[in-house]
Amino acid sequence: MVERLQGTPWSESLWWVFLALVVAVALALLTAGALRRFVLIRSGGAIECYLRVRGAKGRRGSWRVGFGRYGTQNLGWFPVLSLRPRPTVRLSRRGLVVVGRRSPDAGDVPLPADVTVVEIGWGAEDGSDPQVAVYELAMGEGQLTGFLSWIESMPPGTHWEA
């Protein structure tokens, strides 16, 4: 009698192919995320900060970590766990006012203890300061100094109509 060689069943081979594809996709996503972070930081003017919409429910009302990138007219905020090339939030520099600042409290669970929470809003059309903050940003002291300087300064050659 001739003995037949038994190969691996097709389902077992398919399982390894599927596993290899999952690993390849995961590596591609990790590489894309690392490359995005590198480009954001390398292009200059980027800081690590936390953002939340004040008074919002769900994901927008919870603290999210990301990168803020300074521009001449706005601060673009990019979440860390995203592959979007554009910012998800743009904070316009025009009329931006710091409503208050505080240390993190018990309700600010994911924040490190060494950050400062800055409550920001935009001035009304009549020039009065806002009464209620729209966003909250949490950042370290060095980033906070840069942020406050960015709000108060305006690059040369920038002309905004009053």
C-alpha positions as a LaTeX table, in Angstrom:
\begin{tabular}{lrrr}
\hline
Residue & $x$ (\AA) & $y$ (\AA) & $z$ (\AA) \\
\hline
Met1 & 0.00 & 0.00 & 0.00 \\
Val2 & 1.08 & 3.45 & $-0.83$ \\
Glu3 & 0.80 & 5.83 & 2.04 \\
Arg4 & $-0.60$ & 9.24 & 1.17 \\
Leu5 & 1.04 & 12.29 & 2.61 \\
Gln6 & $-1.39$ & 14.33 & 4.54 \\
Gly7 & $-0.99$ & 18.10 & 4.07 \\
Thr8 & $-2.34$ & 20.70 & 6.40 \\
Pro9 & $-6.05$ & 21.21 & 6.06 \\
Trp10 & $-7.09$ & 24.22 & 4.01 \\
Ser11 & $-8.83$ & 25.83 & 7.01 \\
Glu12 & $-5.59$ & 25.79 & 9.00 \\
Ser13 & $-3.67$ & 27.50 & 6.19 \\
Leu14 & $-6.43$ & 30.06 & 5.82 \\
Trp15 & $-6.21$ & 30.84 & 9.53 \\
Trp16 & $-2.49$ & 31.67 & 9.24 \\
Val17 & $-3.09$ & 33.85 & 6.18 \\
Phe18 & $-5.82$ & 35.73 & 8.05 \\
Leu19 & $-3.57$ & 36.19 & 11.08 \\
Ala20 & $-0.75$ & 37.50 & 8.88 \\
Leu21 & $-3.13$ & 40.01 & 7.27 \\
Val22 & $-4.33$ & 41.25 & 10.67 \\
Val23 & $-0.74$ & 41.72 & 11.84 \\
Ala24 & 0.16 & 43.55 & 8.59 \\
Val25 & $-2.82$ & 45.92 & 8.92 \\
Ala26 & $-2.02$ & 46.60 & 12.59 \\
Leu27 & 1.60 & 47.39 & 11.73 \\
Ala28 & 0.48 & 49.69 & 8.90 \\
Leu29 & $-1.86$ & 51.59 & 11.25 \\
Leu30 & 0.83 & 51.94 & 13.92 \\
Thr31 & 3.32 & 53.18 & 11.35 \\
Ala32 & 0.81 & 55.67 & 9.94 \\
Gly33 & 0.02 & 56.96 & 13.45 \\
Ala34 & 3.70 & 57.36 & 14.32 \\
Leu35 & 4.38 & 59.10 & 11.01 \\
Arg36 & 1.45 & 61.49 & 11.58 \\
Arg37 & 2.70 & 62.35 & 15.05 \\
Phe38 & 6.22 & 62.90 & 13.72 \\
Val39 & 4.97 & 65.24 & 10.98 \\
Leu40 & 2.78 & 67.23 & 13.40 \\
Ile41 & 5.58 & 67.74 & 15.89 \\
Arg42 & 8.32 & 68.21 & 13.31 \\
Ser43 & 6.45 & 70.97 & 11.45 \\
Gly44 & 6.82 & 73.22 & 14.52 \\
Gly45 & 4.46 & 75.03 & 16.83 \\
Ala46 & 2.90 & 71.85 & 18.24 \\
Ile47 & 2.20 & 71.22 & 21.90 \\
Glu48 & 0.71 & 68.28 & 23.75 \\
Cys49 & $-2.50$ & 69.27 & 25.50 \\
Tyr50 & $-5.86$ & 67.93 & 26.64 \\
Leu51 & $-9.15$ & 69.35 & 25.35 \\
Arg52 & $-12.80$ & 69.10 & 26.24 \\
Val53 & $-15.97$ & 70.99 & 25.40 \\
Arg54 & $-17.27$ & 72.54 & 28.58 \\
Gly55 & $-20.70$ & 71.24 & 29.58 \\
Ala56 & $-20.96$ & 68.73 & 26.72 \\
Lys57 & $-22.08$ & 65.15 & 27.24 \\
Gly58 & $-20.39$ & 62.01 & 25.97 \\
Arg59 & $-17.03$ & 61.93 & 24.20 \\
Arg60 & $-16.86$ & 65.68 & 23.51 \\
Gly61 & $-17.39$ & 66.42 & 27.20 \\
Ser62 & $-14.58$ & 64.15 & 28.35 \\
Trp63 & $-10.88$ & 64.96 & 28.33 \\
Arg64 & $-9.09$ & 63.91 & 25.14 \\
Val65 & $-5.33$ & 64.02 & 24.66 \\
Gly66 & $-3.93$ & 65.52 & 21.51 \\
Phe67 & $-1.65$ & 68.06 & 19.90 \\
Gly68 & $-2.37$ & 71.73 & 19.45 \\
Arg69 & $-0.61$ & 73.37 & 16.51 \\
Tyr70 & $-0.31$ & 77.13 & 16.39 \\
Gly71 & $-1.22$ & 78.99 & 13.23 \\
Thr72 & $-1.46$ & 82.69 & 12.51 \\
Gln73 & $-5.24$ & 82.79 & 12.91 \\
Asn74 & $-6.17$ & 79.68 & 14.89 \\
Leu75 & $-4.99$ & 76.81 & 17.03 \\
Gly76 & $-5.67$ & 73.47 & 15.37 \\
Trp77 & $-6.20$ & 70.54 & 17.73 \\
Phe78 & $-5.39$ & 67.01 & 16.54 \\
Pro79 & $-6.36$ & 63.97 & 18.65 \\
Val80 & $-3.55$ & 61.53 & 19.32 \\
Leu81 & $-5.58$ & 58.42 & 18.45 \\
Ser82 & $-6.63$ & 59.48 & 14.97 \\
Leu83 & $-5.23$ & 59.30 & 11.46 \\
Arg84 & $-7.01$ & 62.44 & 10.19 \\
Pro85 & $-4.55$ & 64.86 & 8.57 \\
Arg86 & $-6.67$ & 67.90 & 9.50 \\
Pro87 & $-7.47$ & 69.21 & 12.98 \\
Thr88 & $-10.77$ & 68.13 & 14.51 \\
Val89 & $-11.12$ & 71.44 & 16.40 \\
Arg90 & $-10.00$ & 74.92 & 15.35 \\
Leu91 & $-9.84$ & 77.56 & 18.05 \\
Ser92 & $-9.93$ & 80.97 & 16.40 \\
Arg93 & $-7.42$ & 83.46 & 17.76 \\
Arg94 & $-9.68$ & 86.43 & 17.09 \\
Gly95 & $-11.55$ & 87.38 & 20.26 \\
Leu96 & $-10.17$ & 84.43 & 22.24 \\
Val97 & $-10.27$ & 85.19 & 25.96 \\
Val98 & $-9.07$ & 83.20 & 28.96 \\
Val99 & $-12.10$ & 83.07 & 31.25 \\
Gly100 & $-10.27$ & 81.36 & 34.09 \\
Arg101 & $-7.60$ & 78.90 & 35.09 \\
Arg102 & $-7.46$ & 76.24 & 37.76 \\
Ser103 & $-5.71$ & 73.09 & 38.90 \\
Pro104 & $-7.26$ & 69.73 & 38.00 \\
Asp105 & $-9.84$ & 68.53 & 40.51 \\
Ala106 & $-11.38$ & 65.13 & 41.30 \\
Gly107 & $-13.69$ & 65.33 & 38.25 \\
Asp108 & $-10.72$ & 65.64 & 35.89 \\
Val109 & $-9.76$ & 61.98 & 36.19 \\
Pro110 & $-7.35$ & 61.35 & 33.29 \\
Leu111 & $-5.37$ & 64.57 & 33.75 \\
Pro112 & $-1.90$ & 64.54 & 35.28 \\
Ala113 & $-1.52$ & 66.57 & 38.48 \\
Asp114 & 1.11 & 68.92 & 37.00 \\
Val115 & $-1.13$ & 70.56 & 34.37 \\
Thr116 & $-3.17$ & 73.75 & 34.50 \\
Val117 & $-6.71$ & 73.83 & 33.15 \\
Val118 & $-7.44$ & 76.97 & 31.13 \\
Glu119 & $-11.07$ & 77.86 & 30.47 \\
Ile120 & $-11.46$ & 79.78 & 27.20 \\
Gly121 & $-14.25$ & 81.55 & 25.35 \\
Trp122 & $-14.71$ & 84.28 & 22.75 \\
Gly123 & $-15.62$ & 87.89 & 23.33 \\
Ala124 & $-19.06$ & 89.13 & 22.31 \\
Glu125 & $-19.60$ & 91.45 & 19.37 \\
Asp126 & $-19.95$ & 94.42 & 21.73 \\
Gly127 & $-16.42$ & 93.74 & 23.03 \\
Ser128 & $-17.46$ & 92.36 & 26.40 \\
Asp129 & $-15.70$ & 89.35 & 27.86 \\
Pro130 & $-17.54$ & 86.00 & 27.81 \\
Gln131 & $-19.27$ & 84.91 & 31.00 \\
Val132 & $-19.11$ & 81.17 & 30.26 \\
Ala133 & $-16.18$ & 79.17 & 28.90 \\
Val134 & $-16.73$ & 77.16 & 25.73 \\
Tyr135 & $-13.62$ & 74.94 & 25.85 \\
Glu136 & $-11.17$ & 73.79 & 28.47 \\
Leu137 & $-7.52$ & 73.14 & 27.65 \\
Ala138 & $-5.15$ & 71.41 & 30.05 \\
Met139 & $-1.41$ & 71.82 & 29.56 \\
Gly140 & 1.88 & 72.08 & 31.43 \\
Glu141 & 3.36 & 75.37 & 32.58 \\
Gly142 & 5.74 & 75.71 & 29.60 \\
Gln143 & 2.95 & 75.09 & 27.10 \\
Leu144 & 0.65 & 77.47 & 29.01 \\
Thr145 & 3.19 & 80.28 & 28.79 \\
Gly146 & 3.48 & 79.75 & 25.03 \\
Phe147 & $-0.30$ & 79.60 & 24.64 \\
Leu148 & $-0.86$ & 82.85 & 26.52 \\
Ser149 & 1.89 & 84.54 & 24.49 \\
Trp150 & 0.29 & 83.29 & 21.28 \\
Ile151 & $-3.10$ & 84.76 & 22.31 \\
Glu152 & $-1.60$ & 88.16 & 23.14 \\
Ser153 & 0.69 & 88.50 & 20.13 \\
Met154 & $-0.01$ & 88.91 & 16.45 \\
Pro155 & 2.51 & 88.12 & 13.73 \\
Pro156 & 3.84 & 91.04 & 11.68 \\
Gly157 & 1.91 & 91.67 & 8.50 \\
Thr158 & $-1.34$ & 90.21 & 9.84 \\
His159 & $-4.18$ & 92.67 & 9.35 \\
Trp160 & $-7.55$ & 91.83 & 10.81 \\
Glu161 & $-10.47$ & 94.06 & 10.10 \\
Ala162 & $-12.05$ & 95.42 & 13.26 \\
\hline
\end{tabular}
